Amino acid sequence: MKHDLGITVTIAVDFKKNRLRIHKYTLGHLGNPDYLQLLVNPKGMQIAIYGDEQKTRDGHRVNLKKLTSDNSYELYSKSLIIQLR
């Protein structure tokens, strides 16, 4: 997805540290949600993130107050990264 200014909205997969990094700009583009849900399509080899204001069974709480201007939200999951490989 691209913003009108040509800035690409991304998430980074760090296989070495078993984490997904969702950049602060991406969170802002999602409306700075309180919770994130990861959606994975293994056949299409795609990952999507869904932002929500309410807690869901599979949602991850995002504490925006702990993020500084250059930080990102990091989600660590060795089993998820293994499956993504």
C-alpha positions as CSV (number, residue, x, y, z in Angstrom):
1,M,0.0,0.0,0.0
2,K,1.3,3.5,-0.8
3,H,0.4,6.8,0.7
4,D,-0.3,9.7,-1.6
5,L,3.2,11.1,-1.0
6,G,4.8,8.0,-2.4
7,I,5.9,6.6,1.0
8,T,5.6,2.9,1.2
9,V,3.8,1.4,4.2
10,T,5.8,-1.7,5.3
11,I,6.4,-4.3,7.9
12,A,9.8,-5.9,8.2
13,V,10.4,-9.6,9.0
14,D,13.6,-10.2,10.9
15,F,14.4,-13.9,10.6
16,K,17.6,-13.6,12.7
17,K,15.8,-12.1,15.8
18,N,12.5,-13.9,15.2
19,R,10.4,-10.8,15.0
20,L,8.1,-8.7,12.9
21,R,8.7,-5.0,13.0
22,I,5.7,-2.7,12.2
23,H,7.0,0.8,11.6
24,K,5.4,3.8,13.4
25,Y,4.4,5.3,10.1
26,T,2.4,2.1,9.3
27,L,0.7,2.3,12.7
28,G,-0.2,6.0,11.9
29,H,-1.6,5.0,8.5
30,L,-3.8,2.4,10.3
31,G,-5.1,5.1,12.6
32,N,-2.9,4.3,15.6
33,P,-4.9,1.4,16.8
34,D,-4.9,0.0,20.3
35,Y,-4.7,-3.6,19.0
36,L,-3.2,-5.3,15.9
37,Q,-4.2,-8.6,14.4
38,L,-1.9,-10.5,12.0
39,L,-3.5,-12.1,9.0
40,V,-1.5,-14.7,7.1
41,N,-2.2,-16.3,3.8
42,P,0.3,-19.1,3.4
43,K,-0.8,-20.1,-0.1
44,G,-0.4,-16.5,-1.4
45,M,2.6,-15.9,0.8
46,Q,1.1,-12.7,2.2
47,I,0.9,-11.1,5.6
48,A,-1.5,-8.3,6.4
49,I,-2.1,-6.4,9.6
50,Y,-5.5,-5.2,10.9
51,G,-5.8,-2.4,13.4
52,D,-8.7,-2.4,15.9
53,E,-9.7,-0.4,18.9
54,Q,-11.2,-3.4,20.8
55,K,-9.5,-6.4,22.2
56,T,-9.9,-9.6,20.1
57,R,-8.9,-13.2,20.8
58,D,-6.0,-13.0,18.4
59,G,-5.2,-9.3,18.9
60,H,-1.9,-7.9,20.2
61,R,-1.9,-4.8,22.4
62,V,0.0,-1.8,21.0
63,N,1.3,0.7,23.6
64,L,1.8,3.8,21.5
65,K,3.1,5.8,24.5
66,K,6.3,3.6,24.6
67,L,7.1,4.4,21.0
68,T,9.5,7.3,20.2
69,S,9.7,9.0,16.9
70,D,12.1,6.5,15.4
71,N,10.7,3.3,17.0
72,S,8.5,0.6,15.7
73,Y,6.2,-2.0,17.2
74,E,8.0,-5.3,17.5
75,L,6.3,-8.7,17.8
76,Y,8.5,-11.6,18.7
77,S,7.4,-15.1,17.7
78,K,9.8,-17.9,16.9
79,S,7.1,-20.3,15.8
80,L,5.5,-17.7,13.4
81,I,8.9,-16.8,11.8
82,I,9.6,-20.5,11.3
83,Q,6.3,-21.0,9.6
84,L,6.9,-17.9,7.4
85,R,10.2,-19.4,6.2
